[in-house]
Amino acid sequence: MIILRDLLPLLDSPVPSGSLDTPIEAIAYDSRSVTPGTAFFALRGTNADGNRFIPTAIKAGASVIFSEQAPPSDSKILWVHVRHARIALAQTAAAFYNYPARQLKIAGVTGTNGKTTTAFIIHYLMNAGQLRAGLIGTIFYDLGGTQVPATHTTPESLEIQQLLSEMRTNGCRGCAMEVSSHALDQQRTHGLPFETAIFTNLTQDHLDYHGSMENYFAAKVRLFEIVATQGHGHLIINSDDLWGRKLVTRYESTGRVVRFGYGVQSDYRAVNVRSDLTGTSFELEIKGRSFLIRLPYIGDFNVYNALGALAAAHLMGLNLRETIQNLRTAPQVPGRLERVSDQGRFHVYVDYAHTPDALDNVLRTLRSLKPNRIITVFGCGGDRDRTKRPRMAVAAEKGSDICVLTSDNPRTEDPATIIEDAAAGFSRKARTAKIIDRRQAIQTALEGATEGDIVLIAGKGHETYQDIQGVKHPFDDRKVARQMLQRMRELKAEASIEAELQAERDSFN
């Protein structure tokens, strides 16, 4: 609980109307969560305006309203008129939970692709290095031994402070956090004292929200501005990326920029990279020293992810040699080039790749393993950037021998329309098929695979549902593929037994 009078000096030009000695016993931005004594924050969203729900919040017992709108002339409730309701929420939530972030070393990871894997590796390295840490990201939230399902890649500021508070209670001293462009644009991470900010890359995505690549980049920059202006911490940047080099130029004068990549200017540089079905090895060059790195992941993009994670862990105080050794036993990241087939005639991978660049990277990695053919199952999400749909088909066709275009998460759109939008990118240089039913599409790919092939099921990765017309139906690409592979093995075994029996019958004739 906090008293409004103690909170107001922390806010930006608040204008209260009512008693300043009012206690705040809870915080909410959803009127359905309001109970007596709650401070209700009326947030303006993309699809809804929280100010519409102020009467509902008052009826539920809200004791104070925070809004960017001035109170109506006949208002009888305590009202705080603020310049920016989302920033006010972040500041209030931090104070309400007694600033848990100040007792944690937080690594923030942003970029289009690689956020999840990079944060996942950082989280693992901190815990392996005896720096107990939590995780906030796409797959789940780890509160320091307890895992809960993730609702958003980066939740609202109120949930962030709740999660960090639980981590602190559970003995955590660090946290790895994926930081999305939406979260940065909506000030969800406002005021967090990030120890490190890591930039993976920037490619086309979320333009339905940001409108342009420049706006998308500007949202990402906010994470680095937070670190640059707080006077400590490191800006860890993939300097091989075009947008990463722009970040380097912008913040180089701070003296806290750390580059990673393959380029000769990189502070953490990878050379002599080699991949096989079991993982990747490379040499790490840092400050004139060289170390052999072994990763249980494949692909150049995972080398970038590992470099960013390694730099963050090292700069947060972990021993470099021990951290390098711990990389060898890093766990599989769910849905990120996750192998779902046992040793057999062909291999099957599931990956979250849902942008043209991510799909291109994954397919180039798989091609480097020299398969007989690559069969790719992919789709595009509904209610999202339509301009990337044909580009997804271009990437799939470029890297595959056979493409099976199917439904992803159509959400409120017609799956057939989404598929036709994407199919416009095909040049017919590869064999293609359009199958709306995702289960049938996966089955078609698996049944068509032959000796030495690789089947890639892309787009949904770790997700365990398919969003159709607002309803999340249970669907896990990994589970579906494993079940189908098992059934194929059983049918093959049955056919073999039947063939043996028939041979015996024939021998008696």
C-alpha positions in Angstrom: 0.0 0.0 0.0 1.1 3.6 -0.7 -0.4 7.0 0.0 -1.3 9.2 -2.9 0.6 12.2 -1.3 3.8 10.2 -1.3 3.3 9.1 -4.9 2.6 12.5 -6.6 6.2 13.9 -6.5 7.3 10.9 -8.6 4.9 11.7 -11.4 5.2 14.1 -14.3 3.1 17.2 -13.6 0.1 15.5 -11.9 -3.0 17.5 -11.2 -5.0 15.9 -8.4 -8.5 16.8 -7.3 -9.4 15.3 -3.9 -7.8 14.1 -0.7 -4.1 13.5 -1.0 -4.1 11.2 2.0 -6.0 8.5 0.1 -4.3 5.0 0.3 -3.8 3.0 -2.8 -4.3 -0.6 -1.9 -4.2 -2.1 -5.4 -3.6 -1.1 -9.0 -5.5 -1.9 -12.1 -5.8 -0.8 -15.7 -8.6 -3.3 -16.5 -11.9 -2.3 -14.9 -12.8 -6.0 -14.4 -9.9 -6.3 -11.9 -10.9 -3.3 -9.8 -11.8 -4.0 -6.1 -12.4 -1.4 -3.3 -9.3 0.8 -2.7 -7.9 0.3 -6.2 -6.2 3.0 -8.3 -7.6 2.7 -11.8 -5.4 3.8 -14.7 -7.4 4.7 -17.9 -5.0 3.7 -20.7 -5.5 4.5 -24.3 -5.0 1.3 -26.3 -4.9 0.5 -30.0 -8.4 -0.9 -30.0 -9.9 0.5 -26.8 -9.8 3.6 -24.6 -9.7 2.9 -20.9 -11.5 6.2 -20.2 -14.7 4.5 -21.4 -14.5 2.1 -18.5 -14.0 4.7 -15.7 -17.7 4.5 -14.6 -17.3 0.7 -14.4 -14.2 1.0 -12.3 -15.9 3.5 -10.0 -18.8 1.2 -9.5 -16.4 -1.6 -8.6 -14.9 0.5 -5.8 -12.0 2.4 -7.4 -10.7 5.0 -4.9 -8.7 7.1 -7.4 -8.7 7.5 -11.2 -5.5 8.3 -13.2 -6.3 9.7 -16.6 -4.9 11.9 -19.4 -8.4 13.5 -19.4 -9.4 16.1 -16.9 -12.2 15.1 -14.5 -15.8 15.9 -15.4 -17.2 18.9 -13.6 -19.6 16.8 -11.6 -16.9 14.2 -10.6 -17.0 13.2 -6.9 -14.2 10.7 -7.0 -10.5 11.4 -6.4 -9.0 12.1 -9.8 -5.4 12.6 -10.9 -5.0 14.2 -14.3 -1.6 13.1 -15.7 0.3 13.9 -18.9 1.0 10.3 -19.8 -1.1 7.5 -18.2 1.2 4.7 -19.2 4.3 6.4 -17.7 2.3 7.2 -14.5 1.3 3.5 -14.3 4.9 2.4 -14.6 6.0 4.8 -11.9 3.2 3.9 -9.6 3.7 0.2 -10.0 7.4 0.5 -9.3 6.7 2.5 -6.1 3.8 0.1 -5.1 6.2 -2.9 -5.2 9.1 -1.0 -3.6 11.3 -0.9 -6.7 12.3 -4.5 -7.1 14.3 -3.8 -10.3 16.9 -1.9 -8.2 17.9 -5.1 -6.6 18.2 -7.1 -9.9 20.7 -7.0 -12.7 18.4 -6.8 -15.8 19.5 -7.7 -19.3 17.0 -6.4 -21.9 17.0 -8.0 -25.3 15.4 -6.3 -28.3 15.4 -6.9 -32.1 13.2 -8.6 -34.7 14.7 -12.1 -34.6 16.6 -13.8 -31.9 15.2 -12.1 -28.8 13.8 -15.3 -27.3 16.9 -17.4 -27.8 19.3 -14.7 -26.6 17.2 -14.0 -23.5 16.9 -17.8 -22.9 20.7 -18.3 -23.1 21.4 -15.3 -20.8 18.9 -16.6 -18.3 20.6 -20.0 -18.4 24.2 -18.6 -18.2 23.3 -16.4 -15.2 21.9 -19.3 -13.3 24.7 -21.6 -14.3 27.1 -18.9 -13.1 25.5 -18.8 -9.6 23.6 -15.6 -10.3 20.1 -16.7 -9.7 17.9 -15.1 -12.3 14.4 -14.9 -13.6 13.1 -14.7 -17.2 10.4 -12.6 -18.9 9.8 -13.6 -22.5 7.7 -15.2 -25.2 7.8 -18.8 -24.0 7.2 -18.4 -20.2 8.0 -16.3 -17.2 10.5 -17.8 -14.7 10.2 -16.3 -11.3 13.2 -17.9 -9.8 12.3 -21.6 -9.8 8.6 -21.2 -10.6 7.5 -21.0 -14.2 4.2 -19.4 -15.3 2.7 -19.2 -18.9 3.6 -16.0 -20.7 0.8 -13.7 -21.6 2.9 -11.3 -23.7 6.5 -11.2 -24.8 6.8 -8.1 -22.6 3.8 -7.6 -20.3 2.3 -4.3 -19.1 4.4 -2.3 -16.6 2.2 -3.4 -13.7 2.8 -7.1 -14.5 6.5 -6.5 -15.0 6.8 -5.0 -11.5 4.7 -7.9 -10.0 7.0 -10.4 -11.7 10.2 -8.7 -10.6 8.9 -8.4 -7.1 8.3 -12.2 -7.0 11.8 -12.8 -8.4 13.2 -10.7 -5.6 11.2 -12.6 -3.0 12.5 -15.9 -4.5 16.1 -14.8 -4.1 16.9 -13.7 -7.7 19.6 -11.3 -8.3 19.2 -11.0 -12.1 16.6 -11.1 -14.8 16.8 -11.7 -18.6 13.9 -9.8 -20.4 12.7 -9.8 -24.0 11.8 -6.2 -24.8 9.4 -5.9 -27.7 8.9 -2.8 -29.8 5.3 -2.5 -28.7 6.4 -2.5 -25.1 8.9 0.2 -25.7 6.5 2.3 -27.7 3.9 1.9 -24.9 6.3 2.8 -22.1 5.9 -0.6 -20.4 9.6 -0.7 -19.4 9.7 3.0 -18.4 12.1 3.5 -15.4 13.7 0.1 -15.4 17.4 0.3 -14.6 18.7 -2.1 -17.3 22.2 -3.3 -16.7 22.7 -4.2 -20.4 20.7 -3.6 -23.5 21.2 -6.2 -26.4 20.3 -5.5 -30.0 20.0 -8.6 -32.2 18.9 -7.2 -35.6 16.1 -5.4 -37.4 14.1 -6.7 -40.3 10.5 -6.1 -41.6 7.9 -7.0 -39.0 5.0 -5.2 -37.1 4.7 -2.5 -39.8 0.9 -2.8 -39.3 1.6 -1.2 -35.9 4.6 1.1 -36.5 3.9 2.1 -40.1 7.5 2.2 -41.3 10.9 0.7 -40.6 12.1 4.1 -39.3 9.3 4.2 -36.7 10.0 0.5 -35.8 13.7 1.3 -35.3 12.8 4.4 -33.2 10.8 2.2 -30.8 13.8 -0.1 -30.4 16.1 2.8 -29.8 14.2 3.6 -26.6 15.8 0.7 -24.8 19.3 2.0 -25.6 18.3 5.5 -24.6 17.2 4.2 -21.2 20.7 2.7 -20.6 22.6 5.6 -22.2 21.0 8.2 -20.0 21.2 6.4 -16.7 25.0 6.7 -16.5 25.9 3.0 -16.3 25.4 -0.3 -18.1 26.4 -1.5 -21.6 24.9 -1.2 -25.0 25.6 -4.6 -26.7 25.0 -4.3 -30.4 25.1 -6.6 -33.5 27.3 -4.4 -35.6 27.0 -6.7 -38.6 23.4 -5.5 -38.9 22.6 -2.3 -40.9 20.4 -0.9 -38.1 22.8 -2.1 -35.5 25.5 0.1 -37.1 23.2 3.0 -36.9 22.8 2.3 -33.1 26.6 2.1 -32.8 27.0 5.5 -34.5 24.4 7.1 -32.3 25.8 5.9 -29.0 29.5 5.4 -29.6 30.4 8.6 -27.8 29.0 7.2 -24.6 32.0 4.9 -24.4 29.7 2.0 -23.4 29.0 0.4 -26.8 30.0 -3.2 -27.2 29.9 -4.7 -30.7 29.4 -8.4 -31.5 29.4 -10.3 -34.8 31.7 -11.6 -37.5 33.1 -8.2 -38.5 36.7 -7.2 -37.7 35.5 -4.3 -35.5 33.5 -6.6 -33.2 34.5 -6.7 -29.6 33.1 -10.2 -29.3 33.9 -11.7 -32.7 33.2 -15.2 -34.1 35.5 -16.8 -36.7 35.9 -20.3 -38.2 32.2 -21.2 -37.7 31.3 -24.9 -38.4 27.8 -26.5 -37.9 26.5 -30.1 -38.0 23.3 -31.8 -36.9 24.5 -31.7 -33.3 25.5 -28.1 -33.0 28.0 -25.4 -33.9 31.6 -24.6 -33.0 33.5 -21.4 -33.5 36.4 -19.4 -32.2 35.7 -16.4 -30.1 38.1 -13.5 -30.4 38.0 -10.9 -27.6 40.6 -8.4 -26.6 43.4 -10.3 -28.3 42.4 -13.6 -26.8 40.9 -16.6 -28.5 38.5 -19.2 -27.1 36.9 -22.3 -28.6 33.1 -22.2 -28.3 30.8 -25.1 -28.7 27.0 -24.6 -28.9 24.2 -27.2 -28.9 22.4 -25.1 -31.6 22.9 -24.9 -35.4 23.1 -21.9 -37.6 24.9 -18.5 -38.0 21.9 -16.7 -36.4 22.4 -18.8 -33.3 26.1 -17.8 -33.3 24.9 -14.1 -33.1 22.4 -15.0 -30.4 25.2 -16.7 -28.4 27.6 -13.8 -28.9 25.1 -11.3 -27.6 24.2 -13.5 -24.6 27.8 -14.2 -23.8 28.8 -10.6 -23.9 25.8 -9.7 -21.6 26.7 -12.4 -19.1 30.4 -11.4 -19.1 29.7 -7.7 -18.7 27.3 -8.4 -15.9 30.2 -9.9 -13.9 30.2 -13.6 -14.8 33.5 -15.4 -15.3 34.3 -15.6 -19.0 35.9 -19.0 -19.1 33.2 -20.6 -16.9 30.5 -18.9 -19.0 32.1 -20.3 -22.2 32.1 -23.8 -20.7 28.5 -23.5 -19.6 27.4 -22.6 -23.2 28.2 -26.3 -24.1 25.3 -27.5 -22.0 22.7 -24.8 -22.8 19.2 -26.3 -23.1 17.1 -26.5 -26.2 15.1 -23.4 -26.7 11.5 -24.6 -27.3 10.3 -24.1 -30.8 13.6 -22.7 -32.1 15.0 -25.1 -34.7 13.7 -27.8 -32.3 14.3 -31.3 -33.7 11.3 -33.4 -33.3 12.3 -36.5 -35.1 14.4 -39.4 -33.9 17.1 -40.9 -36.1 15.3 -42.0 -39.2 15.2 -41.7 -43.0 14.6 -37.9 -42.7 14.8 -35.1 -40.1 12.0 -32.8 -38.9 12.5 -29.4 -37.3 10.0 -27.0 -35.8 10.9 -23.3 -35.8 9.2 -20.0 -34.8 10.4 -18.2 -38.0 7.5 -16.0 -38.9 9.3 -13.2 -40.7 11.0 -13.4 -44.2 14.4 -12.8 -42.7 14.0 -15.4 -40.0 12.7 -18.0 -42.5 15.6 -17.3 -44.9 18.1 -17.7 -42.1 16.7 -21.0 -40.9 16.5 -22.4 -44.4 20.1 -21.4 -45.2 21.2 -23.1 -42.0 19.3 -26.3 -42.9 20.7 -26.2 -46.5 24.2 -26.1 -45.0 23.6 -29.6 -43.6 23.4 -30.9 -47.1 20.0 -32.6 -47.1 18.6 -34.4 -50.2 15.6 -32.0 -50.2 14.0 -29.4 -47.9 10.2 -29.5 -47.6 8.9 -26.4 -45.8 5.5 -26.0 -44.2 4.7 -22.3 -43.4 1.9 -19.8 -43.2 1.3 -16.1 -42.3 -0.6 -14.7 -39.3 -3.9 -12.9 -39.7 -4.6 -9.3 -38.6 -0.9 -8.5 -39.0 1.4 -6.9 -41.6 0.0 -8.0 -44.9 3.0 -6.7 -46.9 5.3 -9.4 -45.6 3.1 -12.3 -46.8 4.4 -12.6 -50.3 7.9 -12.0 -49.0 7.4 -15.1 -46.8 6.7 -17.1 -49.9 9.7 -15.7 -51.6 11.9 -16.7 -48.7 10.3 -20.2 -48.5 10.6 -20.9 -52.2 14.2 -19.6 -52.3 15.4 -22.0 -49.6 13.1 -25.0 -50.2 12.6 -27.7 -52.8 8.9 -28.1 -51.9 6.7 -25.5 -50.2 3.5 -26.3 -48.4 1.6 -23.1 -47.7 -1.0 -23.4 -45.0 -2.8 -21.6 -42.2 -0.9 -20.1 -39.3 -2.9 -18.1 -36.8 -5.6 -16.6 -39.0 -7.2 -14.8 -36.1 -10.2 -12.9 -37.5 -9.2 -13.2 -41.2 -10.2 -15.7 -43.8 -7.4 -18.3 -44.0 -7.9 -18.7 -47.7 -7.4 -15.0 -48.3 -4.2 -15.0 -46.2 -2.8 -17.9 -48.2 -3.6 -16.2 -51.5 -1.9 -13.1 -50.3 1.3 -15.1 -49.6 1.1 -17.3 -52.7 1.5 -14.1 -54.8 5.2 -14.3 -53.9 5.7 -17.7 -55.5 7.5 -17.8 -58.9 6.8 -21.5 -59.4 10.5 -22.3 -59.4 9.9 -24.8 -56.6 7.0 -27.3 -56.2 4.3 -25.7 -54.1 1.0 -26.7 -52.5 -1.7 -24.8 -50.7 -3.5 -26.6 -47.9 -5.6 -24.6 -45.5 -5.8 -27.3 -42.8 -2.5 -27.1 -40.9 -2.7 -30.7 -39.7 -3.2 -32.0 -43.2 -0.4 -29.8 -44.5 2.0 -31.2 -42.0 0.9 -34.8 -42.8 1.3 -34.1 -46.5 4.9 -32.9 -45.9 5.9 -35.8 -43.7 4.3 -38.4 -46.0 6.1 -36.9 -49.0 9.6 -36.9 -47.3 12.1 -39.5 -48.4 15.6 -40.6 -47.5 17.9 -37.7 -46.5 15.2 -35.0 -46.6 14.6 -32.3 -44.0 11.1 -31.1 -43.2 10.8 -27.7 -41.6 7.5 -26.7 -39.9 7.8 -22.9 -39.5 5.8 -20.1 -38.0 4.4 -21.2 -34.7 7.4 -22.8 -32.9 6.6 -23.2 -29.2 2.9 -22.2 -29.5 0.4 -24.7 -28.3 -2.7 -23.2 -30.0 -4.1 -22.0 -33.3 -6.0 -18.7 -33.1 -9.1 -18.9 -35.3 -11.8 -16.3 -35.1 -10.8 -15.3 -31.6 -10.8 -18.9 -30.3 -7.5 -20.6 -29.4 -7.8 -24.2 -30.4 -5.2 -26.6 -29.0 -2.5 -27.2 -31.7 1.2 -27.8 -31.1 3.3 -28.3 -34.3 5.8 -30.4 -32.3 3.2 -32.7 -30.8 1.3 -33.1 -34.0 4.5 -34.0 -35.9 5.7 -36.5 -33.3 2.3 -38.2 -33.3 2.3 -38.4 -37.1 5.8 -39.8 -37.1 4.9 -42.4 -34.5 1.9 -43.4 -36.5 4.0 -43.7 -39.7 6.5 -45.9 -37.8 3.6 -48.1 -36.6 2.1 -48.4 -40.1 5.5 -49.3 -41.5 6.0 -51.9 -38.8 2.5 -53.4 -39.4 3.2 -53.5 -43.2 6.5 -55.2 -42.5 4.8 -57.9 -40.3 2.1 -58.4 -42.9 4.7 -58.8 -45.6 6.5 -61.5 -43.5 3.2 -63.3 -42.9 2.4 -63.1 -46.6 5.8 -64.5 -47.4 5.2 -67.5 -45.0 1.8 -68.1 -46.5 3.2 -68.0 -50.0 5.9 -70.6 -49.0 3.2 -73.1 -48.2 1.6 -72.8 -51.6 
